[in-house]
């Protein structure tokens, strides 16, 4: 009888481990980048990468700050660029947020040494007429 209970316990444990393994998602490129949409307070601007699967080692953020908000996707050597390794969130310094009108953001998940890059996202500064509040929004949603 002890053997039966032992076997049954092992069988249950094996099925639990098997179920847990099925719920994991392979590490992949971030599928979404969002910006803090609250009224900008001057403490840097927080971006968050999501939908990247399980356990990337780190994230490599690439941000280009542009003076204008045109939909031209290129940038020039005069534009400011940041490349930083961080977690799935990254705060762009206030000096760039206040002096530039558009931020192009791309992030790569480090999946066991292999970088998997997201698409590029454009964010623009806008001012609410009602509250005189400055916010940042995805240029695609304008």
NORZI-V524455 format. One record per pair of residues at least 4 apart in sequence whose ideal C-beta (glycine too) atoms are under 8 Angstrom apart, sorted by the first residue. I is the first residue (numbers start at 0). J is the second residue. Records with the same first field share a line. If there is no record, write none. Layout:
I->J  J
This chain:
0->4
1->5
2->6
3->7
4->8
5->9
6->10
7->11
8->12
9->13
10->14
11->15
12->16
13->17
14->18
15->19
16->20
17->21
18->22
19->23
23->53
24->52  53
25->52  53  110
26->51  52  53  54  55  108  110  111  115
27->51  52  108  110  115
28->51  107  108  115  116  117
29->48  49  50  51  58  87  106  107  108  117
30->49  50  51  117
31->48  49  50
32->46  47  48  49  104  106  117  120
33->46  47  49  137
34->44  45  46  47  122  135  136  137
35->44  45  46  47  135
36->134  135  136
37->134
38->130  132  133  134
39->44  96  124  132  133  134  135
41->93  96  97
42->90  93
43->90  91  92  93  96
44->90  91  93  96  102  135
45->88  89  90
46->60  62  88  89  90  91  104  106
47->87  88
48->58  87  88  106  108  117
49->87
51->55  87  108  115
52->108  110
55->87  108  109  110
56->109  110  111  112
57->84  85  86  109
58->84  85  86  87  89  106  107  108  109
59->82  83  84  106  107  109  114
60->81  82  83  84  85  89  104  105  106
61->80  81  82  104  105  106  107
62->80  81  82  83  89  91  95  102  103  104
63->74  78  79  80  81  102  103
64->78  79  80  81  91  95  98  99  101  102
65->74  78  99  100  101  102  103
66->78  99  100  101
67->100  101
68->100  101  123  124  138
70->121  138
72->103  119
74->78  80  103
79->95  99
81->91  92  95
83->89
84->109
85->89
89->106
91->95  96  102
92->96
93->97
94->98
95->99  102
96->102  124  135
99->124
100->123  124
101->121  122  123  124  138
102->121  122  123  135
103->119  120  121  122
104->119  120  121  122
105->116  117  118  119  120
106->116  117
107->114  115  116  117
108->114  115
109->113  114
110->114  115
120->137  139
121->137  138  139
122->135  136  137  138
123->135  136  138  141
124->133  134  135
125->133  134  135  136  141
126->131  132  133  134
127->131  132  133  134
136->140  141
137->141
